Amino acid sequence: MRSHDRFLPTLLAVARGERPADRVLRNARVVNVFSGRVEPTDIAIVGERIAGLGPGYRGHEEQDLEGAYVLPGLIDAHVHIESSLCIPSQFAAAVVPRGVTTAVIDPHEIANVAGVEGIRFMVQASQGLPLGVVVMAPSCVPATAMETNGAVLDAAALARLLEEGTVHGLAEVMNFPGVIQGQEEVLDKIRAFRGRPVDGHAPELRGRALNAYVAAGIGSEHECTTVAEAQEKLARGLYIFIREATNAHNLHTLLPLVDPLNHRRICFCTDDRIPADLLDQGSIDHMVREAIAHGIEPILAIRMATLNPAEWFGLKDRGAVAPGRLADLLVVEDLHGLRPHQVYSRGRLVAQGGVLDPAALPAATAIPPAVAASVNVDWSQVDFRIPAQGRRIRAIGALEGQLLTEERILEARVAEGLALADPERDLLKIAVIERHRASGAMGRGFIQGFGLRRGAIAGTVAHDHHNLVVIGADDGSMETAAHAVGKLGGGLVVAEGETVHATLALPVAGLMSDRPVDQVRAAYDGLLAAARTLGSALHDPFMAMSFMALEVIPKLKLTDQGLVDVEAFQFVDLFVDREGGDPKATGRCSPG
């Protein structure tokens, strides 16, 4: 018998008023996401659950909320904890005081490095937290065959994770061309999760291709960048997750989508968010505040952050303040300001005034070997030189605040037979070095939009394969930055010439630090400051860099295997006018 089943008689006795509750919150104004009204009432809590709402309940502890509003704990519908650069406990330390009590996570970042053992680490590291972590199975490990990563998870492996109760559903299915074309290996994964939530990832997909994607069993989408795209996808039956990440700012663009007729199919998610943004702006709480400021009725905005994602994911034990639900509660004094006064997780007061109770976090544990020592590079094969094989090149055009990129055809700067970076035109070199198997694979190309006038940045955070990415104004700085990342055992670096200006070690799979979130934030701030001294004006060049190697978001990306035209879903040559070469060949370039 499950623990909740054994507890049920006690819950019912308290609900009937025959036994005292553990805690009674009196004089609350409950935001009732079912009725759409604010309900003045008392709340009786026993154990982890809400026993009942109404007057007359007795409790071993009683608190007068003096008319404060009580909302359900907020739910992040889709997030990669790894992108916070922190392990789950420190991610919880950042978001729980903000009122986020559930995060639906996709651990495909660490899965692409460490496979099933990486997923198990995230599950184990999430135990005992004041944050409910709902783990989805990474659907694309690897994302495509055009990259080298650290593991392969097929449909059978994912089905085993589901059978053993490790995962709840299937996370973002990024191989949308495979879905549309009916590739069996992709469909097998969807079939394994029939009856479970299956999340989507299909940027700019429209028309008949969208019909095929939805018909396959996909149920949500978080990659919309325009209202028109979101309207079409919503009309075809998808839940729309409005995203506000560090490097993908879609919230204000998509808020005009929301109205009283369609809001029940819309949720909020953060996807990828760094410590500074989590600590300064917030998480889902920030999105709800912005939605309300935009003119959306507070209860509608709150529903989008609570009941809606709970219903999509089948989390019937949360998402509302109601009998039998988990006592995950956010207490605020003003619905428009939505500043957390108190946060309860499973009936326990875990944060007040935006400050987490230190006792709410479990003791730290050692990094297991399965997710450590993850940088394996054949340095003898690392060469940043690009022989000039034409006069015109394809360059990645990075766009501030977007994951989408452009393909730009530019004149190469050539000297002594080599194609060089040209910082005067903001034309920098980019390289992706395979770091899982020491294979020596390395992709080289050019990029605009990062603004470095000198020096280089590098890191092992590179969605989704997480190879070592380097962007720089000269080869020497790029070499220094890359080697510094290797010496860290994974992490982020800013270098100039032979000098390393700033570092952040990420010893957990080359993706996360095991240090407190405020320390991670301080080190990251140092990286950003150092990058700005070298000329970058991007809000976050490291987060931007991490998506320049993601070959499932248009238009042009670079992996360790070469330059990828995402829309054509094939490699392309770096040199448009390559002599004797097929312009749709490989995109790989070798140093000689």
Buried (B, 14 or more C-beta within 10 A) or exposed (E): EEEEEEBBEBBBBBBEBEBBBBBBBBEBBBBBBEEEEBBEBBBBBBBBBBBBBEEEBEBEEBBEBEEBBBBBBBBBBBBBBBBBBBBBBBBBBBBBBBBBBBBBBBBBBBBBBBBBBBBBBBBEBBEEBBBBBBBBBBBBBBBBEBBBBBBEBEBEBBBBBBEEEBBBBBBBBBBBBBBBEEEEEBBBBBEBBEEBBBBBBBBBBEEEBBEBBBEBBBBBBBBBBEBEBBBBBBEBEBBBBBBBBBBBBBBEBBBEBBEEEBBBBBBBBBBBBBBBBBBEBBBBBBBBBBBBBEEBBBBBBBBBBBBBBBBBBEBEBBBBBBBBBBBBBBBBBEBEEBBBBBBBBBBBBBBBEBEBBEEBBBEEEEBBEBBBEBBEBBEEBBBBBBBBBBBBBBBBBBEEBBBBBBBBEBEBBBEEEBBBBBBEEBBBBBBBBBBBEBBBBBBBBBBBBBBBEBBBBBBBBBBBBBBBBBBBBBBBBBBBBBBBBBEBBBBBBBBBEEEBBBBBBBBBBBBBBBBBBEBBBBBBBBBBEBBBBBBBEBBBBBBBBBBBBBBBBBBBBBBBBBBBBBEEBBBBBBBBBBEEBEEEBBBBBEEE
